[in-house]
Amino acid sequence: MAINKQPIARKCRSFDISPAVMGYGNKKSTRNPGGNRRKKVSEYGAQLKEKQKVKFVYGVLEKQFEKYYRKATNMDGITGDNMLQLLELRLDNVVYRLGLGKTRRAARQIVSHGHIRVNGKKVDIPSYSVKVGDVISLRPKSAESELFKPLREGTTAVTPKWLSFDAPNLTGNVAALPTREDVDFEPQMNMIVEFYSR
């Protein structure tokens, strides 16, 4: 499994996104502000940057990202919205959006270390795709950890409307399919679709 060791604040600055999207609310980088910026970017360059931005936010590598595109093209509806929906329904993203992980990287680690149960069964694959009606919970032993104590006492995480979260029991439920409005940043999915359909 590939490990992304790129500096978060620097990458966020290069993609013009807030570190809060990645779960880092107080991270800032003031190093070389505005450096290396070309005034004119080609259409291909803009599409490539948008693709890299979405890959970076969700922590997905190229091969898997292209698979999401292929799957989205075979679904009914708008390809870009379908692709975004598939990325939002990844188990590591759902764990992050429920507030069980402080960052997307932390959520990925929580999943891969076997702390998460989906409908009562252990799932340790971060890319596992959840469905409407699925119940996401912590392993009983993990739920007693000090790490999750603040969540039991009252979560500060803002849960999107397509998810519901029961703080005392540390369980979440996929109530509906996510829409573009539920995403916590503004991806230009049409540019990514154009990049792959060249």
CORVEN-V157618 format. One record per helix or strand of 3 or more residues. SS is the DSSP state (helix for helix, strand for strand). FROM is the first residue (numbers start at 1). TO is the last residue. If there is no record, write none. Layout:
ss = (SS | SS)
from = (FROM | FROM)
to = (TO | TO)
This chain:
ss = (helix | helix | helix | helix | helix | helix | helix | strand | strand | helix | helix | strand | strand | helix | helix)
from = (8 | 19 | 43 | 62 | 79 | 91 | 104 | 116 | 135 | 140 | 146 | 163 | 171 | 180 | 189)
to = (14 | 22 | 58 | 73 | 88 | 98 | 112 | 118 | 138 | 143 | 153 | 166 | 174 | 182 | 196)
